[in-house]
């Protein structure tokens, strides 16, 4: 069963927090798939992963549709599909229940300082809970 962690962040820190999670996942030796909302966010996150912390190195790339097991350990993707070989998911957007269920662990970033996004995340929590997922919540 997929374990899902809801992590509260501010809108201003969302992408920085995504980088921190990516770095921690990479250091553990796990492969992380990051689903973003659009191409603009994908490019911003790609750039930020190279510069977010001095001395940090997180091998990553934008997913280009190749199903190569030799892809970097952190992959940024816009499409909602599971890339073979990746068991950890970071959601910067909302994903279908079926997509989330294909991963071992998933993290959903809750934008706590945006009322509309906060309410959407609460509805998403209920949807996933009703789907039988194991859910946890972490405040900022």
N, C-alpha and C positions, 0 to 999 in steps of 0.2 A: 504494500500500500504506500502511496506517495505521502511523504511528510511535507507539509507546507508551513513556512514561517512567514508571517506578516510583520514587516519591519516598518515602523514609523520613521519618516524623514520629513524635512521641509522641502518645498519645491526647489529652493535654491541649492540644496545639498544632495538632491536625488542622484545626479550623475556622479558626483564625487563618492557618494556611498556605494554606488554600483561598482566603481573602480576598487574601492576597499574590499568589497565582497569578492570581486574577481581575483584580486591579489591573494587574498586568504585562501580561496579555493585552489588557485594554481600552486601555492606554496604547499598545500596539503597533498598535492599530486593528483587532484581530480580535474576532470574536464568540465567546463561550464559553457552552456549555451545561453546567450542573453537575447531575449526577444524585446525589440524596441518598437516604438509607435510608428516611426517613419524614417525615410532616408536621411533627413536632416539630423535627427537624433542619433542615428547610427554613425554618421560622420563625426559629430561632436564627441560621442563616446569613444570612438576610435582614436581621435586626436588626444583626448583627455587621458586615455590609458597609457600613452607614451610620456605624459608630463605631470600627472597628478601628484607625484611625490618624488623628490630628488632621490636618485639612486634606486628607484623601484624599476623592476622589469617584469612585465606581464606579457608573455608572447600571446598575441591575439591577431584577429583579422576579421574583415567583413566577409560574410558567407556569400559565395558566388555560385552556389548550386552544385558544386562538385561533392561527391560522396566519398571523399578520400579520407581514410583513417589517419592519414598523416597531417591532417589539418591542425592548426595551432590548438593549444589546450583551452583557449578562450575564443569563442566565436560569437560575433554579433550578427543577428539576423532580423529581418523585417517580417518575412513570411512566418506564418504560424505552422511550422512543421518541426518534427524531431529529426535532428541530424544523428545518424548512426554513430555509436560510440560515446555519446554524451548522456550522462545520467543526472546531471544537475542543471537546473533551470533557474534563471533570474528573469523575472518579469518586470519590465518597465512599462508594460501595457497589460491589458486584461487578455487572458487566453481562454480558449474553450476548455471545458472540463475534460473532454477527450484528449486534448493536447497535454494538459498538465498530468493526467493519469499515466502518460508514457514515461515519466521520469521517476527516479527514486526519491529525489528531494527537489523542492522548489521554494523560491523566495519571491514574495510579492511586496514591492515597495508601496507603502501607504503614504500618500501626500497629505500629511496631517494639517497643514496650514491652508489647504484649499478645500472649502466646504463641499463643493461639488464632487471632487475626487475622493474626499473622505467618505461621503455618503455612498459613492459608487463602490468603494472598497468594502464597506459594510455589507452591501448587497452581494458582493463577490464572495465574502466570507460565508454568508448564508448559503449561497449557491454551492460552494465547495463542501461545506459541512453537510448539506443535504445529499451531496454526492458520495459521502462516506469517507472523505479524506481526513487524515490526522492533522489538526490545525493547532498552531501556537502563535502567540502575539508577543512582539518585543517593542517596547517604547523606545524613543530616541535615546 
